Amino acid sequence: MQLFKTTSLISALLLAGLTHAAELRVLTHSSFAVSKPLLAEFEQQNGVKLSIIKAGDAGEMVNKLILTRANPIADVVYGIDNTMMGKAATAGVLLPEAAERKSGQPQLPGATSIDYGYVTLNYDKAWFAKKQLPLPKTLEDLTRPAYKDLLVVENPATSSPGLAFLLSTISAMGETKAMAFWARLRDNGVKVSKGWTEAYYTDFSRNGGARPIVVSYATSPAAEVFYSKEKLSTSPTANLLLPGAVFQQVEGAALVKGGQQAALARRFIAFLRSDAVQKDIPTSMWMYPVQPGIALDPVFQHAEKPAAHTTPNQQQIAANSAGWVGKWTRIVLKSGQ
């Protein structure tokens, strides 16, 4: 009996040590929402305890990686996107690895692509129907008197979709013309919110605000139907896919340089690309799966997928985004000073 107790104690201590050693720290943006049963299944199959660390939006997440690079707080990161990949690469906070690449899939050089989506304009159908105002057909229309005080955007210095929208306008028009366009938007009453939550849930007229056009995502109209308390046959919002107003956002995962549990981190990245997770992503994080052949929920009929986009490459973003945001800030927020 004593031998049994001693053996049991040793086994318990060994198990406790293994459990502690097998913790995998996953840094994500605040929108990470893979279903709990899938995460639990990964833990069980790999004998690991996941520690999910949510760090705000993609920009905040990368900043946290940079600030903690001397003593990394995570082993693997998910949610880094093409607006922030260059900054992360320059800072040397990721472990470069050869990612799985398949033709036709959106890629994220320096990381493994997991999902993708589109930042674009959404509009409130009921507002435009009530006002009997024609929808704008170009970005330049938004600078005209008929559309004064109707648009809300996010600050590109503090918001990933805000930065994406700014980048799409620069990619379409060139820097000089784009900044002149933003000056005209400023004069026509564009409102700038700190982030997507404030813009969509406070300023957007669909949710009680005064602005019927908002920078959001191409999947937002489908999400409106999916989360509605009443059964809807059509979405109350729709996309306004104007030329120069669509940015393709690609999100990925990568090992954190200096992190631990590299083998488990690679398994977690493979898990994020598994059919089960790829099928879960569209109605949990409202992005498209990168893996081909994944059937989308029928609610995605309400999400018009853009046929084209104006997205700078990662090198252009890394080299110029800080300067572009600074110039935008001086023009839009400081009245051209």
GIZI-V804216 format. One record per backbone hydrogen bond with DSSP energy under -0.5 kcal/mol. CO is the residue of the C=O (numbers start at 1). NH is the residue of the N-H. Records with the same first field share a line. If there is no record, write none. Layout:
CO = NH  NH
This chain:
1 = 5
2 = 6
3 = 7
4 = 8
5 = 9
6 = 10
7 = 11
8 = 12
9 = 13
10 = 14
11 = 15
12 = 16
13 = 17
14 = 18
15 = 19
16 = 20
17 = 21
18 = 22
20 = 23
22 = 49
23 = 25
24 = 26  51
25 = 27  75  76
26 = 53
27 = 78
28 = 55
29 = 32
35 = 39
36 = 40
37 = 41
38 = 42
39 = 43
40 = 44
41 = 45
42 = 46
43 = 47  48
48 = 50
49 = 24
50 = 52
51 = 26  53
52 = 54
53 = 28
56 = 30
57 = 61
58 = 62
59 = 63
60 = 64
61 = 65
62 = 66
63 = 67
64 = 68
66 = 69
68 = 71
69 = 72
75 = 256
76 = 27
77 = 254
78 = 29
80 = 252
81 = 84  85
84 = 88
85 = 89
86 = 90
87 = 91
88 = 92  93
89 = 92
93 = 257
94 = 96
95 = 255
97 = 99
102 = 105
108 = 111
111 = 113
112 = 253
114 = 290
115 = 251
116 = 288
117 = 249
118 = 120  218
119 = 247
120 = 216
121 = 240
122 = 214
123 = 125  238
124 = 128
125 = 129
126 = 130
127 = 131
128 = 132  133
132 = 134
138 = 142
139 = 142
140 = 143
141 = 144
144 = 147
145 = 148
147 = 150
150 = 213
151 = 191
152 = 215
153 = 193
155 = 158  159
159 = 163
160 = 164
161 = 165
162 = 166
163 = 167
164 = 168
165 = 169
166 = 170
167 = 171
168 = 172
169 = 173
170 = 174
174 = 178
175 = 179
176 = 180
177 = 181
178 = 182
179 = 183
180 = 184
181 = 185
182 = 186
183 = 187
184 = 188
185 = 190
186 = 189
188 = 149
191 = 153  193
193 = 155
195 = 199
196 = 200
197 = 201
198 = 202  203
199 = 204
203 = 211
204 = 207  209
205 = 208
210 = 212
211 = 205
212 = 124
213 = 152
214 = 122  216
216 = 120
217 = 220
219 = 222  223
220 = 224
221 = 225
222 = 226
223 = 227
224 = 228
225 = 228
236 = 125  126
238 = 123
239 = 241
240 = 121  242
242 = 245
246 = 310
247 = 119  249
248 = 250
249 = 117  251
250 = 82
251 = 114  115
252 = 79  80
253 = 112
254 = 77
255 = 95
256 = 259
261 = 265
262 = 266
263 = 267
264 = 268
265 = 269
266 = 270
267 = 271
268 = 272
269 = 273
270 = 273
271 = 274
274 = 278
275 = 279
276 = 280
277 = 281
278 = 282
281 = 284  285  286  287
282 = 286
288 = 116
291 = 294
293 = 295
297 = 300
298 = 301
299 = 302
300 = 303
302 = 304
303 = 305
309 = 311
313 = 317
314 = 318
315 = 319
316 = 320
317 = 321
320 = 324
321 = 325
322 = 326
323 = 327
324 = 328
325 = 329
326 = 330
327 = 331
328 = 332  333
329 = 333  334
330 = 336  337
334 = 337
